[in-house]
Amino acid sequence: MKIDIKINEAYLPYLNCAQATQIFFGGSSSGKSFFIAQKIVIDNLQGVNWLCCRNIARTIRNSVFNEIIKCISSMGISSLFNVNRSDMVITNKMNNKQILFVGLDDPEKVKSLTPAEGVLERIFVEEATEIKKEAYLQLKRRLRGLSDKSKHIILAFNPILKSHWLYKDFFGRWEDNKKSYADDKLLILKTTYRDNAFLTSEDIKLLEDESDSYFYNVYTLGNWGVLGHVIFKNWKVEDLSGVKDSFDNLYYGCDFGYSSDPNAAIKFHYDRKHKKIYILDEIYKTGMSDEELSQTLIKFVGQGYVTCDRSQPKTIDYLCSRGVRAVPAVQGADSINRGIRWLQGNEIIIDVRCQNFKNEIEQYHWLEDKYGNAMAKAADINNHLLDALRYGSEDLQFDNELKAVRRI
């Protein structure tokens, strides 16, 4: 069978590296995730078992799992694999070697996961900045047992902050003016959109036109960032699985998206007495039709009301026609800063499974003037769930005043 494979030239020298820890990091749209998917499939064809991970299980299906399925299809070899979509297990029909997928929020499943034949030789962690150091160390212990294949773990991510454990543990000898580092145990490769030969001119323009200095530095240029003007410091992450069913003061918000921006919805409980916001669940998905969004929100909201971005009245009308109790947010002048001030006056407790909300809140920051001073304007990027939270909490911000002026 002829295999059709086109690999970005920047990655070709790193297809068969043997270092125990391999780091592929850099800017958005650099092609690193698809290259790693290609490497995983090629390795599997050569008899290697792979385990692919993300911090939260439910984020895997729409990211690395779909990426590898797309890679297999693009190579024209779908007939060589059995794909179990419900369990997310891909099995090679020729050698019985597997590509397994698991979320690190289920430690017992991680411990018990075993390929059908042989041992795990290699592990891939997508969005590795989401995981804790302890999870990385536990994963390394999974690479045990006899095999004639080299064993290693790959970590891929967009860099966020220099305070992150990944930077402290692996970048001690890193030189910012270089694109790679290698020794006997560690490989680091930095790539950006400039290394991805398959981007369109529109893709490139979107990245190069980024106006926020932090996001341009991190997501366009792929550099480790420093945030001096973070908006929220009043939050923490907890496992709320044992208590979330007891919460009954529930609110919902929704921010609309489609292609590059996700549809984002939030579910939270408000403890008025103790001024605590409990982030209980989230929806975060691109490419959803209005019908898919309506069906998802019906399950998510139930009989509750969801306050939505008022800029898309047709979408709100459609949701209502499908049985979703959707209402438009009031918004208006200074609504963003007003919402931020109210949220800052509460403690925000985030369920450990709400990974996308955590990613947003830890990087949400004020814009800076040319002298580096914070302006009274928040960066309008990667804030979809935060916008949904502001919409959903409007009644709380205004109490009963808002209900009297809302136009539905």
HUMOWO-V469273 format. One record per residue. N is the residue number from 1. NEAR is the number of other C-alpha atoms within 8 Angstrom. Layout:
BEGIN
n-><N N>
near-><NEAR NEAR>
END
This chain:
BEGIN
n-><1 2 3 4 5 6 7 8 9 10 11 12 13 14 15 16 17 18 19 20 21 22 23 24 25 26 27 28 29 30 31 32 33 34 35 36 37 38 39 40 41 42 43 44 45 46 47 48 49 50 51 52 53 54 55 56 57 58 59 60 61 62 63 64 65 66 67 68 69 70 71 72 73 74 75 76 77 78 79 80 81 82 83 84 85 86 87 88 89 90 91 92 93 94 95 96 97 98 99 100 101 102 103 104 105 106 107 108 109 110 111 112 113 114 115 116 117 118 119 120 121 122 123 124 125 126 127 128 129 130 131 132 133 134 135 136 137 138 139 140 141 142 143 144 145 146 147 148 149 150 151 152 153 154 155 156 157 158 159 160 161 162 163 164 165 166 167 168 169 170 171 172 173 174 175 176 177 178 179 180 181 182 183 184 185 186 187 188 189 190 191 192 193 194 195 196 197 198 199 200 201 202 203 204 205 206 207 208 209 210 211 212 213 214 215 216 217 218 219 220 221 222 223 224 225 226 227 228 229 230 231 232 233 234 235 236 237 238 239 240 241 242 243 244 245 246 247 248 249 250 251 252 253 254 255 256 257 258 259 260 261 262 263 264 265 266 267 268 269 270 271 272 273 274 275 276 277 278 279 280 281 282 283 284 285 286 287 288 289 290 291 292 293 294 295 296 297 298 299 300 301 302 303 304 305 306 307 308 309 310 311 312 313 314 315 316 317 318 319 320 321 322 323 324 325 326 327 328 329 330 331 332 333 334 335 336 337 338 339 340 341 342 343 344 345 346 347 348 349 350 351 352 353 354 355 356 357 358 359 360 361 362 363 364 365 366 367 368 369 370 371 372 373 374 375 376 377 378 379 380 381 382 383 384 385 386 387 388 389 390 391 392 393 394 395 396 397 398 399 400 401 402 403 404 405 406 407 408>
near-><2 4 7 7 6 4 8 12 6 7 9 8 6 6 7 5 5 7 11 9 11 12 11 13 15 16 16 10 9 12 10 11 10 10 11 8 12 12 9 10 11 8 9 14 9 6 8 13 15 14 12 13 14 16 12 11 13 6 8 14 10 7 8 12 11 9 11 12 8 8 12 12 9 9 10 9 10 8 5 8 10 9 8 8 6 4 5 11 11 11 11 13 9 5 7 9 15 14 13 12 11 13 13 12 8 9 7 6 8 10 7 6 6 6 11 7 6 8 12 14 14 13 13 12 12 12 12 11 11 9 10 8 8 6 9 9 8 8 9 8 7 8 12 8 5 5 8 4 6 7 9 13 12 12 14 14 11 13 14 10 9 9 6 9 8 9 10 10 7 7 8 7 5 7 5 5 4 7 8 8 10 8 7 5 8 12 12 11 10 10 14 14 13 7 11 12 6 5 9 6 6 6 8 10 8 8 10 8 6 10 5 8 7 9 9 13 12 16 14 14 10 16 10 10 11 8 9 4 8 11 7 10 6 8 9 7 9 8 8 9 7 6 7 8 7 5 8 6 7 9 13 17 16 18 13 10 11 11 7 6 8 13 16 15 13 16 13 12 13 11 10 6 4 5 10 11 12 12 13 13 10 12 8 10 8 11 8 10 7 9 7 8 10 12 8 8 10 11 7 6 12 7 7 8 11 14 14 16 12 10 4 8 8 6 8 13 8 9 13 10 7 7 8 14 10 11 10 12 12 7 9 5 4 7 8 8 10 8 11 9 8 9 9 9 7 10 11 12 12 14 14 9 8 12 10 9 11 10 9 12 10 9 8 13 11 13 12 9 8 5 5 6 7 9 9 7 7 10 9 5 5 6 10 12 16 10 10 18 12 12 14 16 11 13 10 6 8 8 9 7 7 10 8 6 6 8 4 4>
END
